[in-house]
Each structure stands twice: as structure tokens, then as C-alpha cells.
Amino acid sequence: MIFFRFILAILGGYALSAVTAMCIALMFTETIKGSTVLSATMLAFVIHCAVFIWVFMVQSTLKAWLGVVVPIVILSLVYWLLR
């Protein structure tokens, strides 16, 4: 089970932080693009670290998977709607 949590922490954290950065970059298109992308990327590093820690703090592996996959799906839909 530790292996699955580790894979979820790495790949799921990356996917969640990437989708979050893409959504933030699309939501703030009126501002300077360079600073928007830089801010979204810095926030993505924080999100990835938080997901990595959170995956190992949760008692159940199922809760960890749902806690990462559901936000990825929701943010992917938001990204798709914003484009």
C-alpha cells in the first residue's frame, strides 16, 4: 500500500498541480502573462508538496485516491470550460 501511495503522491500531485496552474493561468488572462504563469507555477510547487504530505497523512488509501482524483477531474472540467 505504501507503493501505491507513493505513486499517487508523485503522479497525482504532479497532475493536480499542473491542472491547477493551467486553470489559474487561464483565469487571469487580463494581467501580464509572464507574472501570471510564474505565480501559477510557484503555487503548483506548493500544491504538489501539500498533496505529497497529505497522501501519507490520510488513514485510508481509497480516501487518498479520491482526494486527489476528484479535484483533478473537477479542475480538468473547469479548464475545458474556460478554454
Distance bins in CASP14 RR format, pairs under 12 A and 6 or more apart:
PFRMAT RR
TARGET T0000
AUTHOR 0000-0000-0000
RMODE 2
METHOD distances of the structure
MODEL  1
1 7 0 0 0 0 0 1 0 0 0 0 0
1 8 0 0 0 0 0 1 0 0 0 0 0
1 55 0 0 0 0 0 1 0 0 0 0 0
1 56 0 0 0 0 0 1 0 0 0 0 0
1 58 0 0 0 0 0 1 0 0 0 0 0
1 59 0 0 0 0 0 1 0 0 0 0 0
1 60 0 0 0 0 1 0 0 0 0 0 0
1 61 1 0 1 0 0 0 0 0 0 0 0
1 62 0 0 0 0 0 1 0 0 0 0 0
1 64 0 0 0 0 1 0 0 0 0 0 0
1 65 0 0 0 0 0 1 0 0 0 0 0
2 8 0 0 0 0 0 1 0 0 0 0 0
2 9 0 0 0 0 0 1 0 0 0 0 0
2 55 0 0 0 0 0 1 0 0 0 0 0
2 56 0 0 0 0 1 0 0 0 0 0 0
2 61 0 0 0 0 1 0 0 0 0 0 0
2 64 0 0 0 0 0 1 0 0 0 0 0
3 9 0 0 0 0 0 1 0 0 0 0 0
3 10 0 0 0 0 0 1 0 0 0 0 0
3 61 0 0 0 0 0 1 0 0 0 0 0
4 10 0 0 0 0 0 1 0 0 0 0 0
4 11 0 0 0 0 0 1 0 0 0 0 0
4 12 0 0 0 0 0 1 0 0 0 0 0
4 55 0 0 0 0 1 0 0 0 0 0 0
4 56 0 0 0 0 0 1 0 0 0 0 0
4 60 0 0 0 0 0 1 0 0 0 0 0
4 61 1 0 0 1 0 0 0 0 0 0 0
4 62 0 0 0 0 0 1 0 0 0 0 0
4 64 0 0 0 0 1 0 0 0 0 0 0
4 65 0 0 0 0 1 0 0 0 0 0 0
4 68 0 0 0 0 0 1 0 0 0 0 0
5 11 0 0 0 0 0 1 0 0 0 0 0
5 12 0 0 0 0 0 1 0 0 0 0 0
5 13 0 0 0 0 0 1 0 0 0 0 0
5 51 0 0 0 0 0 1 0 0 0 0 0
5 52 0 0 0 0 1 0 0 0 0 0 0
5 53 0 0 0 0 0 1 0 0 0 0 0
5 54 0 0 0 0 0 1 0 0 0 0 0
5 55 1 0 1 0 0 0 0 0 0 0 0
5 56 1 0 0 1 0 0 0 0 0 0 0
5 57 0 0 0 0 0 1 0 0 0 0 0
5 58 0 0 0 0 1 0 0 0 0 0 0
5 59 0 0 0 0 0 1 0 0 0 0 0
5 60 0 0 0 0 0 1 0 0 0 0 0
5 61 1 0 0 1 0 0 0 0 0 0 0
5 62 0 0 0 0 0 1 0 0 0 0 0
5 63 0 0 0 0 0 1 0 0 0 0 0
5 64 1 0 0 1 0 0 0 0 0 0 0
5 65 0 0 0 0 1 0 0 0 0 0 0
5 68 0 0 0 0 0 1 0 0 0 0 0
6 12 0 0 0 0 0 1 0 0 0 0 0
6 13 0 0 0 0 0 1 0 0 0 0 0
6 52 0 0 0 0 1 0 0 0 0 0 0
6 55 0 0 0 0 1 0 0 0 0 0 0
6 56 0 0 0 0 1 0 0 0 0 0 0
6 61 0 0 0 0 0 1 0 0 0 0 0
6 64 0 0 0 0 0 1 0 0 0 0 0
7 13 0 0 0 0 0 1 0 0 0 0 0
7 14 0 0 0 0 0 1 0 0 0 0 0
7 15 0 0 0 0 0 1 0 0 0 0 0
7 52 0 0 0 0 0 1 0 0 0 0 0
7 55 0 0 0 0 1 0 0 0 0 0 0
7 61 0 0 0 0 0 1 0 0 0 0 0
7 64 0 0 0 0 0 1 0 0 0 0 0
7 65 0 0 0 0 0 1 0 0 0 0 0
7 68 0 0 0 0 0 1 0 0 0 0 0
8 14 0 0 0 0 0 1 0 0 0 0 0
8 15 0 0 0 0 1 0 0 0 0 0 0
8 16 0 0 0 0 0 1 0 0 0 0 0
8 51 0 0 0 0 1 0 0 0 0 0 0
8 52 0 0 0 0 1 0 0 0 0 0 0
8 54 0 0 0 0 0 1 0 0 0 0 0
8 55 1 0 1 0 0 0 0 0 0 0 0
8 56 0 0 0 0 1 0 0 0 0 0 0
8 58 0 0 0 0 0 1 0 0 0 0 0
8 61 0 0 0 0 1 0 0 0 0 0 0
8 62 0 0 0 0 0 1 0 0 0 0 0
8 63 0 0 0 0 0 1 0 0 0 0 0
8 64 1 0 1 0 0 0 0 0 0 0 0
8 65 1 0 0 1 0 0 0 0 0 0 0
8 66 0 0 0 0 0 1 0 0 0 0 0
8 67 0 0 0 0 1 0 0 0 0 0 0
8 68 1 0 1 0 0 0 0 0 0 0 0
8 69 0 0 0 0 1 0 0 0 0 0 0
8 72 0 0 0 0 0 1 0 0 0 0 0
9 15 0 0 0 0 0 1 0 0 0 0 0
9 16 0 0 0 0 0 1 0 0 0 0 0
9 17 0 0 0 0 0 1 0 0 0 0 0
9 48 0 0 0 0 1 0 0 0 0 0 0
9 49 0 0 0 0 1 0 0 0 0 0 0
9 50 0 0 0 0 0 1 0 0 0 0 0
9 51 1 0 0 1 0 0 0 0 0 0 0
9 52 1 0 1 0 0 0 0 0 0 0 0
9 53 0 0 0 0 1 0 0 0 0 0 0
9 54 0 0 0 0 1 0 0 0 0 0 0
9 55 1 0 1 0 0 0 0 0 0 0 0
9 56 1 0 0 1 0 0 0 0 0 0 0
9 57 0 0 0 0 0 1 0 0 0 0 0
9 58 0 0 0 0 0 1 0 0 0 0 0
9 61 0 0 0 0 0 1 0 0 0 0 0
9 64 0 0 0 0 1 0 0 0 0 0 0
9 65 0 0 0 0 0 1 0 0 0 0 0
9 67 0 0 0 0 0 1 0 0 0 0 0
9 68 0 0 0 0 1 0 0 0 0 0 0
10 16 0 0 0 0 0 1 0 0 0 0 0
10 17 0 0 0 0 0 1 0 0 0 0 0
10 48 0 0 0 0 1 0 0 0 0 0 0
10 49 0 0 0 0 0 1 0 0 0 0 0
10 51 0 0 0 0 1 0 0 0 0 0 0
10 52 1 0 0 1 0 0 0 0 0 0 0
10 55 0 0 0 0 1 0 0 0 0 0 0
10 56 0 0 0 0 0 1 0 0 0 0 0
10 68 0 0 0 0 0 1 0 0 0 0 0
11 17 0 0 0 0 0 1 0 0 0 0 0
11 18 0 0 0 0 0 1 0 0 0 0 0
11 48 0 0 0 0 0 1 0 0 0 0 0
11 51 0 0 0 0 0 1 0 0 0 0 0
11 52 0 0 0 0 0 1 0 0 0 0 0
11 55 0 0 0 0 0 1 0 0 0 0 0
11 65 0 0 0 0 0 1 0 0 0 0 0
11 68 0 0 0 0 1 0 0 0 0 0 0
11 69 0 0 0 0 0 1 0 0 0 0 0
11 72 0 0 0 0 0 1 0 0 0 0 0
12 18 0 0 0 0 1 0 0 0 0 0 0
12 19 0 0 0 0 1 0 0 0 0 0 0
12 20 0 0 0 0 0 1 0 0 0 0 0
12 47 0 0 0 0 0 1 0 0 0 0 0
12 48 0 0 0 0 1 0 0 0 0 0 0
12 51 1 0 0 1 0 0 0 0 0 0 0
12 52 0 0 0 0 1 0 0 0 0 0 0
12 54 0 0 0 0 0 1 0 0 0 0 0
12 55 0 0 0 0 1 0 0 0 0 0 0
12 64 0 0 0 0 1 0 0 0 0 0 0
12 65 0 0 0 0 1 0 0 0 0 0 0
12 67 0 0 0 0 1 0 0 0 0 0 0
12 68 1 0 1 0 0 0 0 0 0 0 0
12 69 1 0 0 1 0 0 0 0 0 0 0
12 70 0 0 0 0 0 1 0 0 0 0 0
12 71 0 0 0 0 1 0 0 0 0 0 0
12 72 1 0 0 1 0 0 0 0 0 0 0
12 73 0 0 0 0 0 1 0 0 0 0 0
12 75 0 0 0 0 0 1 0 0 0 0 0
13 19 0 0 0 0 1 0 0 0 0 0 0
13 20 0 0 0 0 1 0 0 0 0 0 0
13 21 0 0 0 0 0 1 0 0 0 0 0
13 44 0 0 0 0 1 0 0 0 0 0 0
13 45 0 0 0 0 0 1 0 0 0 0 0
13 46 0 0 0 0 0 1 0 0 0 0 0
13 47 1 0 0 1 0 0 0 0 0 0 0
13 48 1 0 1 0 0 0 0 0 0 0 0
13 49 0 0 0 0 1 0 0 0 0 0 0
13 50 0 0 0 0 1 0 0 0 0 0 0
13 51 1 0 1 0 0 0 0 0 0 0 0
13 52 1 0 0 1 0 0 0 0 0 0 0
13 53 0 0 0 0 0 1 0 0 0 0 0
13 54 0 0 0 0 1 0 0 0 0 0 0
13 55 0 0 0 0 1 0 0 0 0 0 0
13 64 0 0 0 0 0 1 0 0 0 0 0
13 65 0 0 0 0 0 1 0 0 0 0 0
13 67 0 0 0 0 0 1 0 0 0 0 0
13 68 1 0 0 1 0 0 0 0 0 0 0
13 69 0 0 0 0 0 1 0 0 0 0 0
13 71 0 0 0 0 1 0 0 0 0 0 0
13 72 0 0 0 0 1 0 0 0 0 0 0
13 75 0 0 0 0 0 1 0 0 0 0 0
14 20 0 0 0 0 0 1 0 0 0 0 0
14 21 0 0 0 0 0 1 0 0 0 0 0
14 44 0 0 0 0 1 0 0 0 0 0 0
14 45 0 0 0 0 0 1 0 0 0 0 0
14 47 0 0 0 0 1 0 0 0 0 0 0
14 48 1 0 0 1 0 0 0 0 0 0 0
14 49 0 0 0 0 0 1 0 0 0 0 0
14 51 0 0 0 0 1 0 0 0 0 0 0
14 52 0 0 0 0 1 0 0 0 0 0 0
14 68 0 0 0 0 0 1 0 0 0 0 0
14 72 0 0 0 0 0 1 0 0 0 0 0
15 21 0 0 0 0 0 1 0 0 0 0 0
15 22 0 0 0 0 0 1 0 0 0 0 0
15 44 0 0 0 0 0 1 0 0 0 0 0
15 47 0 0 0 0 0 1 0 0 0 0 0
15 48 0 0 0 0 1 0 0 0 0 0 0
15 51 0 0 0 0 1 0 0 0 0 0 0
15 68 1 0 0 1 0 0 0 0 0 0 0
15 69 0 0 0 0 1 0 0 0 0 0 0
15 71 0 0 0 0 1 0 0 0 0 0 0
15 72 1 0 1 0 0 0 0 0 0 0 0
15 73 0 0 0 0 0 1 0 0 0 0 0
15 75 0 0 0 0 1 0 0 0 0 0 0
15 76 0 0 0 0 1 0 0 0 0 0 0
15 79 0 0 0 0 0 1 0 0 0 0 0
16 22 0 0 0 0 0 1 0 0 0 0 0
16 23 0 0 0 0 0 1 0 0 0 0 0
16 43 0 0 0 0 0 1 0 0 0 0 0
16 44 0 0 0 0 1 0 0 0 0 0 0
16 46 0 0 0 0 0 1 0 0 0 0 0
16 47 1 0 0 1 0 0 0 0 0 0 0
16 48 1 0 0 1 0 0 0 0 0 0 0
16 49 0 0 0 0 0 1 0 0 0 0 0
16 50 0 0 0 0 1 0 0 0 0 0 0
16 51 1 0 1 0 0 0 0 0 0 0 0
16 52 0 0 0 0 0 1 0 0 0 0 0
16 54 0 0 0 0 0 1 0 0 0 0 0
16 55 0 0 0 0 0 1 0 0 0 0 0
16 65 0 0 0 0 0 1 0 0 0 0 0
16 67 0 0 0 0 1 0 0 0 0 0 0
16 68 1 0 1 0 0 0 0 0 0 0 0
16 69 0 0 0 0 1 0 0 0 0 0 0
16 70 0 0 0 0 0 1 0 0 0 0 0
16 71 1 0 1 0 0 0 0 0 0 0 0
16 72 1 0 1 0 0 0 0 0 0 0 0
16 73 0 0 0 0 0 1 0 0 0 0 0
16 74 0 0 0 0 0 1 0 0 0 0 0
16 75 1 0 0 1 0 0 0 0 0 0 0
16 76 0 0 0 0 0 1 0 0 0 0 0
17 23 0 0 0 0 0 1 0 0 0 0 0
17 24 0 0 0 0 0 1 0 0 0 0 0
17 40 0 0 0 0 1 0 0 0 0 0 0
17 41 0 0 0 0 1 0 0 0 0 0 0
17 42 0 0 0 0 0 1 0 0 0 0 0
17 43 0 0 0 0 1 0 0 0 0 0 0
17 44 1 1 0 0 0 0 0 0 0 0 0
17 45 1 0 0 1 0 0 0 0 0 0 0
17 46 0 0 0 0 1 0 0 0 0 0 0
17 47 1 0 1 0 0 0 0 0 0 0 0
17 48 1 0 1 0 0 0 0 0 0 0 0
17 49 0 0 0 0 1 0 0 0 0 0 0
17 50 0 0 0 0 1 0 0 0 0 0 0
17 51 1 0 0 1 0 0 0 0 0 0 0
17 52 0 0 0 0 1 0 0 0 0 0 0
17 68 0 0 0 0 0 1 0 0 0 0 0
17 71 0 0 0 0 0 1 0 0 0 0 0
17 72 0 0 0 0 1 0 0 0 0 0 0
17 75 0 0 0 0 0 1 0 0 0 0 0
18 24 0 0 0 0 0 1 0 0 0 0 0
18 25 0 0 0 0 0 1 0 0 0 0 0
18 40 0 0 0 0 1 0 0 0 0 0 0
18 41 0 0 0 0 1 0 0 0 0 0 0
18 43 0 0 0 0 0 1 0 0 0 0 0
18 44 1 0 0 1 0 0 0 0 0 0 0
18 45 0 0 0 0 0 1 0 0 0 0 0
18 47 0 0 0 0 1 0 0 0 0 0 0
18 48 0 0 0 0 1 0 0 0 0 0 0
18 51 0 0 0 0 0 1 0 0 0 0 0
18 72 0 0 0 0 1 0 0 0 0 0 0
18 75 0 0 0 0 1 0 0 0 0 0 0
18 76 0 0 0 0 0 1 0 0 0 0 0
18 79 0 0 0 0 0 1 0 0 0 0 0
19 25 0 0 0 0 0 1 0 0 0 0 0
19 26 0 0 0 0 0 1 0 0 0 0 0
19 40 0 0 0 0 0 1 0 0 0 0 0
19 43 0 0 0 0 0 1 0 0 0 0 0
19 44 0 0 0 0 1 0 0 0 0 0 0
19 47 0 0 0 0 1 0 0 0 0 0 0
19 48 0 0 0 0 0 1 0 0 0 0 0
19 51 0 0 0 0 0 1 0 0 0 0 0
19 68 0 0 0 0 0 1 0 0 0 0 0
19 69 0 0 0 0 0 1 0 0 0 0 0
19 70 0 0 0 0 0 1 0 0 0 0 0
19 71 0 0 0 0 1 0 0 0 0 0 0
19 72 1 0 1 0 0 0 0 0 0 0 0
19 73 0 0 0 0 1 0 0 0 0 0 0
19 74 0 0 0 0 1 0 0 0 0 0 0
19 75 1 0 1 0 0 0 0 0 0 0 0
19 76 1 0 1 0 0 0 0 0 0 0 0
19 77 0 0 0 0 1 0 0 0 0 0 0
19 78 0 0 0 0 1 0 0 0 0 0 0
19 79 1 0 0 1 0 0 0 0 0 0 0
19 80 0 0 0 0 0 1 0 0 0 0 0
19 82 0 0 0 0 0 1 0 0 0 0 0
20 26 0 0 0 0 0 1 0 0 0 0 0
20 27 0 0 0 0 0 1 0 0 0 0 0
20 39 0 0 0 0 0 1 0 0 0 0 0
20 40 1 0 0 1 0 0 0 0 0 0 0
20 41 0 0 0 0 0 1 0 0 0 0 0
20 42 0 0 0 0 0 1 0 0 0 0 0
20 43 1 0 0 1 0 0 0 0 0 0 0
20 44 1 0 0 1 0 0 0 0 0 0 0
20 45 0 0 0 0 0 1 0 0 0 0 0
20 46 0 0 0 0 1 0 0 0 0 0 0
20 47 1 0 1 0 0 0 0 0 0 0 0
20 48 0 0 0 0 1 0 0 0 0 0 0
20 50 0 0 0 0 0 1 0 0 0 0 0
20 51 0 0 0 0 1 0 0 0 0 0 0
20 68 0 0 0 0 0 1 0 0 0 0 0
20 71 0 0 0 0 1 0 0 0 0 0 0
20 72 0 0 0 0 1 0 0 0 0 0 0
20 74 0 0 0 0 0 1 0 0 0 0 0
20 75 1 0 1 0 0 0 0 0 0 0 0
20 76 0 0 0 0 0 1 0 0 0 0 0
20 78 0 0 0 0 1 0 0 0 0 0 0
20 79 0 0 0 0 1 0 0 0 0 0 0
21 27 0 0 0 0 0 1 0 0 0 0 0
21 28 0 0 0 0 0 1 0 0 0 0 0
21 36 0 0 0 0 1 0 0 0 0 0 0
21 37 1 0 0 1 0 0 0 0 0 0 0
21 38 0 0 0 0 0 1 0 0 0 0 0
21 39 0 0 0 0 1 0 0 0 0 0 0
21 40 1 0 1 0 0 0 0 0 0 0 0
21 41 1 0 1 0 0 0 0 0 0 0 0
21 42 0 0 0 0 1 0 0 0 0 0 0
21 43 1 0 0 1 0 0 0 0 0 0 0
21 44 1 0 1 0 0 0 0 0 0 0 0
21 45 0 0 0 0 1 0 0 0 0 0 0
21 46 0 0 0 0 0 1 0 0 0 0 0
21 47 0 0 0 0 1 0 0 0 0 0 0
21 48 0 0 0 0 1 0 0 0 0 0 0
21 75 0 0 0 0 1 0 0 0 0 0 0
21 79 0 0 0 0 0 1 0 0 0 0 0
22 28 0 0 0 0 0 1 0 0 0 0 0
22 29 0 0 0 0 0 1 0 0 0 0 0
22 36 0 0 0 0 0 1 0 0 0 0 0
22 37 0 0 0 0 1 0 0 0 0 0 0
22 40 1 0 0 1 0 0 0 0 0 0 0
22 41 0 0 0 0 0 1 0 0 0 0 0
22 43 0 0 0 0 0 1 0 0 0 0 0
22 44 0 0 0 0 1 0 0 0 0 0 0
22 72 0 0 0 0 0 1 0 0 0 0 0
22 75 0 0 0 0 1 0 0 0 0 0 0
22 76 0 0 0 0 1 0 0 0 0 0 0
22 78 0 0 0 0 1 0 0 0 0 0 0
22 79 1 0 1 0 0 0 0 0 0 0 0
22 80 0 0 0 0 0 1 0 0 0 0 0
22 82 0 0 0 0 1 0 0 0 0 0 0
22 83 0 0 0 0 1 0 0 0 0 0 0
23 29 0 0 0 0 0 1 0 0 0 0 0
23 36 0 0 0 0 0 1 0 0 0 0 0
23 40 0 0 0 0 1 0 0 0 0 0 0
23 43 0 0 0 0 0 1 0 0 0 0 0
23 44 0 0 0 0 0 1 0 0 0 0 0
23 47 0 0 0 0 0 1 0 0 0 0 0
23 71 0 0 0 0 0 1 0 0 0 0 0
23 72 0 0 0 0 0 1 0 0 0 0 0
23 74 0 0 0 0 1 0 0 0 0 0 0
23 75 1 0 1 0 0 0 0 0 0 0 0
23 76 0 0 0 0 1 0 0 0 0 0 0
23 77 0 0 0 0 1 0 0 0 0 0 0
23 78 1 0 1 0 0 0 0 0 0 0 0
23 79 1 0 1 0 0 0 0 0 0 0 0
23 80 0 0 0 0 1 0 0 0 0 0 0
23 81 0 0 0 0 1 0 0 0 0 0 0
23 82 1 0 0 1 0 0 0 0 0 0 0
23 83 0 0 0 0 0 1 0 0 0 0 0
24 31 0 0 0 0 0 1 0 0 0 0 0
24 35 0 0 0 0 0 1 0 0 0 0 0
24 36 1 0 0 1 0 0 0 0 0 0 0
24 37 0 0 0 0 1 0 0 0 0 0 0
24 38 0 0 0 0 0 1 0 0 0 0 0
24 39 1 0 0 1 0 0 0 0 0 0 0
24 40 1 0 1 0 0 0 0 0 0 0 0
24 41 0 0 0 0 1 0 0 0 0 0 0
24 42 0 0 0 0 0 1 0 0 0 0 0
24 43 1 0 0 1 0 0 0 0 0 0 0
24 44 0 0 0 0 1 0 0 0 0 0 0
24 46 0 0 0 0 0 1 0 0 0 0 0
24 47 0 0 0 0 0 1 0 0 0 0 0
24 75 0 0 0 0 1 0 0 0 0 0 0
24 78 0 0 0 0 0 1 0 0 0 0 0
24 79 0 0 0 0 1 0 0 0 0 0 0
24 82 0 0 0 0 0 1 0 0 0 0 0
25 31 0 0 0 0 0 1 0 0 0 0 0
25 32 0 0 0 0 0 1 0 0 0 0 0
25 33 1 0 0 1 0 0 0 0 0 0 0
25 34 0 0 0 0 1 0 0 0 0 0 0
25 35 0 0 0 0 0 1 0 0 0 0 0
25 36 1 0 1 0 0 0 0 0 0 0 0
25 37 1 0 1 0 0 0 0 0 0 0 0
25 38 0 0 0 0 1 0 0 0 0 0 0
25 39 0 0 0 0 1 0 0 0 0 0 0
25 40 1 0 1 0 0 0 0 0 0 0 0
25 41 0 0 0 0 1 0 0 0 0 0 0
25 42 0 0 0 0 0 1 0 0 0 0 0
25 43 0 0 0 0 0 1 0 0 0 0 0
25 44 0 0 0 0 1 0 0 0 0 0 0
25 79 0 0 0 0 1 0 0 0 0 0 0
25 82 0 0 0 0 1 0 0 0 0 0 0
25 83 0 0 0 0 0 1 0 0 0 0 0
26 33 0 0 0 0 0 1 0 0 0 0 0
26 36 0 0 0 0 1 0 0 0 0 0 0
26 37 0 0 0 0 0 1 0 0 0 0 0
26 40 0 0 0 0 1 0 0 0 0 0 0
26 75 0 0 0 0 0 1 0 0 0 0 0
26 78 0 0 0 0 1 0 0 0 0 0 0
26 79 1 0 0 1 0 0 0 0 0 0 0
26 80 0 0 0 0 0 1 0 0 0 0 0
26 81 0 0 0 0 1 0 0 0 0 0 0
26 82 1 0 1 0 0 0 0 0 0 0 0
26 83 1 0 0 1 0 0 0 0 0 0 0
27 36 0 0 0 0 1 0 0 0 0 0 0
27 39 0 0 0 0 0 1 0 0 0 0 0
27 40 0 0 0 0 1 0 0 0 0 0 0
27 75 0 0 0 0 0 1 0 0 0 0 0
27 78 0 0 0 0 1 0 0 0 0 0 0
27 79 0 0 0 0 1 0 0 0 0 0 0
27 81 0 0 0 0 0 1 0 0 0 0 0
27 82 1 0 0 1 0 0 0 0 0 0 0
27 83 0 0 0 0 0 1 0 0 0 0 0
28 34 0 0 0 0 0 1 0 0 0 0 0
28 35 0 0 0 0 1 0 0 0 0 0 0
28 36 1 0 1 0 0 0 0 0 0 0 0
28 37 0 0 0 0 1 0 0 0 0 0 0
28 38 0 0 0 0 0 1 0 0 0 0 0
28 39 0 0 0 0 1 0 0 0 0 0 0
28 40 0 0 0 0 1 0 0 0 0 0 0
28 43 0 0 0 0 0 1 0 0 0 0 0
28 82 0 0 0 0 0 1 0 0 0 0 0
29 36 1 0 0 1 0 0 0 0 0 0 0
29 37 0 0 0 0 0 1 0 0 0 0 0
29 40 0 0 0 0 0 1 0 0 0 0 0
29 82 0 0 0 0 1 0 0 0 0 0 0
29 83 0 0 0 0 0 1 0 0 0 0 0
30 36 0 0 0 0 1 0 0 0 0 0 0
31 37 0 0 0 0 0 1 0 0 0 0 0
31 38 0 0 0 0 0 1 0 0 0 0 0
31 39 0 0 0 0 1 0 0 0 0 0 0
31 40 0 0 0 0 0 1 0 0 0 0 0
32 38 0 0 0 0 1 0 0 0 0 0 0
32 39 0 0 0 0 0 1 0 0 0 0 0
33 39 0 0 0 0 0 1 0 0 0 0 0
33 40 0 0 0 0 0 1 0 0 0 0 0
34 40 0 0 0 0 1 0 0 0 0 0 0
34 41 0 0 0 0 1 0 0 0 0 0 0
34 42 0 0 0 0 0 1 0 0 0 0 0
35 41 0 0 0 0 0 1 0 0 0 0 0
35 42 0 0 0 0 0 1 0 0 0 0 0
36 42 0 0 0 0 0 1 0 0 0 0 0
36 43 0 0 0 0 0 1 0 0 0 0 0
37 43 0 0 0 0 0 1 0 0 0 0 0
37 44 0 0 0 0 0 1 0 0 0 0 0
38 44 0 0 0 0 0 1 0 0 0 0 0
38 45 0 0 0 0 0 1 0 0 0 0 0
39 45 0 0 0 0 0 1 0 0 0 0 0
39 46 0 0 0 0 0 1 0 0 0 0 0
40 46 0 0 0 0 0 1 0 0 0 0 0
40 47 0 0 0 0 0 1 0 0 0 0 0
40 79 0 0 0 0 0 1 0 0 0 0 0
41 47 0 0 0 0 0 1 0 0 0 0 0
41 48 0 0 0 0 0 1 0 0 0 0 0
42 48 0 0 0 0 0 1 0 0 0 0 0
42 49 0 0 0 0 0 1 0 0 0 0 0
43 49 0 0 0 0 0 1 0 0 0 0 0
43 50 0 0 0 0 0 1 0 0 0 0 0
44 50 0 0 0 0 0 1 0 0 0 0 0
44 51 0 0 0 0 0 1 0 0 0 0 0
44 75 0 0 0 0 0 1 0 0 0 0 0
45 51 0 0 0 0 0 1 0 0 0 0 0
45 52 0 0 0 0 0 1 0 0 0 0 0
46 52 0 0 0 0 0 1 0 0 0 0 0
46 53 0 0 0 0 0 1 0 0 0 0 0
47 53 0 0 0 0 0 1 0 0 0 0 0
47 54 0 0 0 0 0 1 0 0 0 0 0
47 68 0 0 0 0 0 1 0 0 0 0 0
47 71 0 0 0 0 1 0 0 0 0 0 0
47 72 0 0 0 0 0 1 0 0 0 0 0
47 75 0 0 0 0 0 1 0 0 0 0 0
48 54 0 0 0 0 0 1 0 0 0 0 0
48 55 0 0 0 0 0 1 0 0 0 0 0
48 68 0 0 0 0 0 1 0 0 0 0 0
49 55 0 0 0 0 0 1 0 0 0 0 0
49 56 0 0 0 0 0 1 0 0 0 0 0
50 56 0 0 0 0 0 1 0 0 0 0 0
50 57 0 0 0 0 0 1 0 0 0 0 0
50 67 0 0 0 0 0 1 0 0 0 0 0
50 68 0 0 0 0 0 1 0 0 0 0 0
50 71 0 0 0 0 0 1 0 0 0 0 0
51 57 0 0 0 0 0 1 0 0 0 0 0
51 58 0 0 0 0 0 1 0 0 0 0 0
51 64 0 0 0 0 1 0 0 0 0 0 0
51 65 0 0 0 0 0 1 0 0 0 0 0
51 67 0 0 0 0 1 0 0 0 0 0 0
51 68 1 0 0 1 0 0 0 0 0 0 0
51 69 0 0 0 0 0 1 0 0 0 0 0
51 71 0 0 0 0 1 0 0 0 0 0 0
51 72 0 0 0 0 0 1 0 0 0 0 0
52 58 0 0 0 0 0 1 0 0 0 0 0
52 64 0 0 0 0 0 1 0 0 0 0 0
52 68 0 0 0 0 0 1 0 0 0 0 0
53 64 0 0 0 0 0 1 0 0 0 0 0
54 63 0 0 0 0 0 1 0 0 0 0 0
54 64 1 0 0 1 0 0 0 0 0 0 0
54 65 0 0 0 0 0 1 0 0 0 0 0
54 67 0 0 0 0 1 0 0 0 0 0 0
54 68 0 0 0 0 1 0 0 0 0 0 0
54 71 0 0 0 0 0 1 0 0 0 0 0
55 61 0 0 0 0 1 0 0 0 0 0 0
55 62 0 0 0 0 0 1 0 0 0 0 0
55 63 0 0 0 0 1 0 0 0 0 0 0
55 64 1 0 1 0 0 0 0 0 0 0 0
55 65 0 0 0 0 1 0 0 0 0 0 0
55 66 0 0 0 0 0 1 0 0 0 0 0
55 67 0 0 0 0 1 0 0 0 0 0 0
55 68 1 0 0 1 0 0 0 0 0 0 0
55 69 0 0 0 0 0 1 0 0 0 0 0
56 63 0 0 0 0 0 1 0 0 0 0 0
56 64 0 0 0 0 1 0 0 0 0 0 0
57 63 0 0 0 0 0 1 0 0 0 0 0
57 64 0 0 0 0 1 0 0 0 0 0 0
57 67 0 0 0 0 0 1 0 0 0 0 0
58 64 1 0 1 0 0 0 0 0 0 0 0
58 65 0 0 0 0 1 0 0 0 0 0 0
58 66 0 0 0 0 1 0 0 0 0 0 0
58 67 1 0 0 1 0 0 0 0 0 0 0
58 68 0 0 0 0 1 0 0 0 0 0 0
60 66 0 0 0 0 1 0 0 0 0 0 0
60 67 0 0 0 0 0 1 0 0 0 0 0
61 67 0 0 0 0 0 1 0 0 0 0 0
61 68 0 0 0 0 0 1 0 0 0 0 0
62 68 0 0 0 0 0 1 0 0 0 0 0
62 69 0 0 0 0 0 1 0 0 0 0 0
62 70 0 0 0 0 0 1 0 0 0 0 0
63 69 0 0 0 0 0 1 0 0 0 0 0
63 70 0 0 0 0 0 1 0 0 0 0 0
64 70 0 0 0 0 0 1 0 0 0 0 0
65 71 0 0 0 0 0 1 0 0 0 0 0
65 72 0 0 0 0 0 1 0 0 0 0 0
65 73 0 0 0 0 0 1 0 0 0 0 0
66 72 0 0 0 0 0 1 0 0 0 0 0
66 73 0 0 0 0 0 1 0 0 0 0 0
66 74 0 0 0 0 0 1 0 0 0 0 0
67 73 0 0 0 0 0 1 0 0 0 0 0
67 74 0 0 0 0 0 1 0 0 0 0 0
68 74 0 0 0 0 0 1 0 0 0 0 0
68 75 0 0 0 0 0 1 0 0 0 0 0
69 75 0 0 0 0 0 1 0 0 0 0 0
69 76 0 0 0 0 0 1 0 0 0 0 0
70 76 0 0 0 0 0 1 0 0 0 0 0
70 77 0 0 0 0 0 1 0 0 0 0 0
71 77 0 0 0 0 0 1 0 0 0 0 0
71 78 0 0 0 0 0 1 0 0 0 0 0
72 78 0 0 0 0 0 1 0 0 0 0 0
72 79 0 0 0 0 0 1 0 0 0 0 0
73 79 0 0 0 0 0 1 0 0 0 0 0
73 80 0 0 0 0 0 1 0 0 0 0 0
74 80 0 0 0 0 0 1 0 0 0 0 0
74 81 0 0 0 0 0 1 0 0 0 0 0
75 81 0 0 0 0 0 1 0 0 0 0 0
75 82 0 0 0 0 0 1 0 0 0 0 0
76 82 0 0 0 0 0 1 0 0 0 0 0
76 83 0 0 0 0 0 1 0 0 0 0 0
77 83 0 0 0 0 0 1 0 0 0 0 0
END
